[in-house]
Amino acid sequence: MRLARPIGTWLLLLPCWWGLALGWRAGSEPVPLGKMAELFVLFSLGAVVMRGAGCTVNDLWDRDYDRLVSRTATRPIASGSISVRRALVFLTVQLAIGLTILLQLNQTCWSLGVAVLALVFTYPLFKRVTYWPQFVLGLTFNWGALMGSTAVTGTIEPA
């Protein structure tokens, strides 16, 4: 999960918080602060869990490449300290926790949460087929702004 390197979690979390803040005053009545606090906590937990899931997916896809690069050779799957099977079990647990958090949000967020999984699972592959994998990673990380706003408003606002 790379908890010792929290920058990835912050990069995932800050757009979520921004979306929540933008959604707070989007309607005629601001959302009660208690509800906003609940959403901030849910998105914070979700960012930690789903950043970990993204790292696990990346490490699974890249394990053969990671073994060949000194910077990544010590990653648990690449080094063999964790088997692929155990990593898949861990990923399943992470996704189950993420789903539990997602189900606390509105149904529009459910759709957005499921849709972003396509980006989470394919980002590592984009590193192999395009010179622009960071575009996909940027979409993935910033998806949280859309989810945060939608969690507050219940709708996807185009503007």
N, C-alpha and C positions, 0 to 999 in steps of 0.2 A: 504494500500500500504506500510505501515511501513516506511514512509519517514524519521521518526525520528531515524530509525535504518538502516543506509545506507550500512552497511557491505554487505548485500545480493546483493545490486545493484552493489557494487564494485566487488564482486566475479563473477557476471555475465558480467560486463563490461570489466574487465581487459583482459580476454581471447579474447574478440572481438577486442580490441585495438592491442593485440599481433598479431592476425591473419591479421589485416589490415597492420601492420608494416611488417610482413613477406611477404605479397603479394605485397607490394609496389615495391620491387626490384626483384620480381620473374621473370619478363619478361626481354627482352633485353633493353627496355626503361622504366625508372621509370614513374609512374603515376604522372600527374601534381599535384602540391601541393594543388591547389584549389579544385580539385576532392577529394583528400585525406581529406582535411578539411571537406568537405561536408559529406563524409563517417563517419568521426569521430563524427560529430554532429548527424547524423542519428542513428548510433549505440549507442551513449550516450542516446538519447531520447528513443530508443527502449529498452535499458536495464532497464531504470526506469519503463517504461510502462509494460514490460513483467515480470519483477520481481514482480511488483504489481499484475499482473494477476496470477502469480504462487502462491503468498500468498493468493489471493482470492480463487483459486482452492483448495489449501491446507486447508484453513479455512472452506470451504464448506464441503469437505470430512471428516474432523476431528472434526466437531462441537460437536458431542456427546461425543467424547473423551476429547476434550478441556475443556468441562464443569467440568470434574472430576479432572483436574490437576491444581493446584494453579497457576503455571507459565502461563498457557494459558486460564484460566477461564475468564479473562477479555477481551479476543479478541471479537470484535464486534458481530460476528455471534453467538459464543458460549454463550455470555452474554445476547443475545437477543436484544441488542441495534440496530442491523441491521437485518432485516428479510432475510430469504433465498431468497425470491423473489427480494428484493432490491440488494442483493449481486449478483444474477444472471444478473440483469440489469447492474450493475457496471462492472461485468466481460465482458459482451457483449461490453460495451463501451471501455474497455481496449483492448479487442481483435480487435475491429474495428480500434482503433488508431494504434495498432501494425501492422495490415494489411496495413494500409495507409503508414506506414513507410517501411514495407517490399516491397511494390510495387514500391518504389523508387529505389530498387536494381535490379540486373539482374535476369533473369529467373531461373538460377541455384540456386540462393539464395532463390527464391520463394519456390522451392521444399524442400530445407533444412529447411526453416522457417516453412513450413507446417508439415514436418516430426517431428520436435522437439516437436510439440504440443502433440504427443503421450506420450512423456516423462513427459511433464509438467502436463498433466492430470492424469497420472497413478502413478507418484512418491508417492503421499500420500498412495496409496494402497499397494505399496511395503513395507511400514513400517509394514504392517499387515501380509505379507506372506513370508518374508525373513529376514534374519539377516543382509543383505547387502543393505539396502535402500540407503545408502550414495553412493554406486556405481552408482545407477540410478541418484541420485542428482548430482554427479560429472560429469556424461555424459551430463546432462542437462545444467549445468553451463558452461561446457567447449565446448559445441557445438558452441558457439560464435567464437571460434578460427577458426573453419572450415568455418563458415559463413563469418567472416571478410576477410579471405584469398580469398574466392570465390568471394566476392563482388569486390575485386580488380582485380583478374585474370580472372574471368568469368568461371573458371573451377575448378573442385575438383582435387587437386593434391595429389596422394597417398604418396608421399615422403616428 
